Amino acid sequence: MKARFQVSSFRKSRWTPSIARGVLSLAVTLSLYFLTLASAVALTLPVGSELSVLWVLLSWVLVGVSIVRIFIVQHDCAHCSLFPGRRLNQVTGALLGVLCLTPHTYWRRTHLAHHRTSGNLDARGTGDIHTKTVAEYQALSIRYKLLYRVYRNPWVIILMGPLWQFVIHFRLPWIAPAGSRERASIYLIDALLLTILFAAFQFESGFRFVIGYLVAMQVAGSVGLVLFYIQHQFESTYWRPRSEWSRQDAALCGSSHLVLPRCLEWLVAGINLHHVHHLVPWVPNYRLREFMLHHQLDKTPVRIQPYEIPSCFRLYLYSDTSRKMVPLKAIYDMCEPPDSGRGKHG
């Protein structure tokens, strides 16, 4: 399907960030975060019953839910779409990154690379869920097939992904080039987190606070990774070689619209309207729905209902012949030659 939309057909000024709306969005987001955090800290005291343990756990789960919105607002800053002006977005994004254990400058570079290459078969591997074609998978050794299946396993993504991504991977300076601003951002946030850890352990309940925050990050990371996964990993998604690739088609045909109740849509800062976000990433989260309805982008074929999410996790490979994502078992019914895939086979 070819997308039918002219980005030049609307006035950009109508949809650009507003300082007032940006401040309001940030204030409400931080209020939610600090309210849930204060409640969790107040409950993180020596517990005397199973019921109190459950309440403590629930309080940190709510902190994790608030961190989901923190991360997505930080994401808006990466696109300079929360506020007018690059500098204010950068500073705000860096500060929010501390709360969600994310080095903003490094993450911004990889995320913008994802926007430039989403749906491009010849430019995979940066800021995305690694996806192989059927032919590429067939050409792998048994060892690499197993590793790929483990990597794509939903339980690995949901349960182990947050720990790896936010607690380990983002703490490693060498993931960014030496001497770069991206590596400096990793050093800076690591130093801040070490300072916070040192301060926390000066208190008797400091260890419980750290464990509680890790629980919150596990919840936030799991929700975030599920959202991130289904944004581009659905049956009719868009993958094309560079010669056929179109950024607009990749946005409207390869980025999903997860249909959520309005309260949940607010909680995830409109990131569920991902097809609109990829089309016009400079539109702030608080104007995405208005933009979508104004331009009649709410009835696109990339709509996903919440009950369809589990089926998306069963899709492991992209078929060049059917131009669809397929489950592993489908490869036995296909006749793609093992050397027709694009990209690296390792």
Buried (B, 14 or more C-beta within 10 A) or exposed (E): EEBEBEEEEBEEEEBBBBEEBBEEBBEEBBEBBEEBBEBBBEBBEEBEEEEEEEBBBEBBBBBBBBBBBBBBBBBBBBBBBBBBEEEBBBBBBBBBBBBBBBBBBBBBBBBBBBBEBBBBBEBBEBBBBEBBBBBBBBBBEEEBBEEBEEEBBBEEBBBBBBBEBBBEEBBEBEBBEEEEEBBBBBEBBBEBBEEBEEEBEEEEEBEBBBEBBBBBBBBBBBBBBBBBBBBBBBBBBBBBEEEEBBBBBBBBBBBBBBBBEEEEBBBBBBBBBBBBBBBBBEBBBBBBBEBBEEBEBBEBEBBBEEEBBEEBBBBBBBBBEBEBBBEBEBBEEBEBEEEBBBBEBE
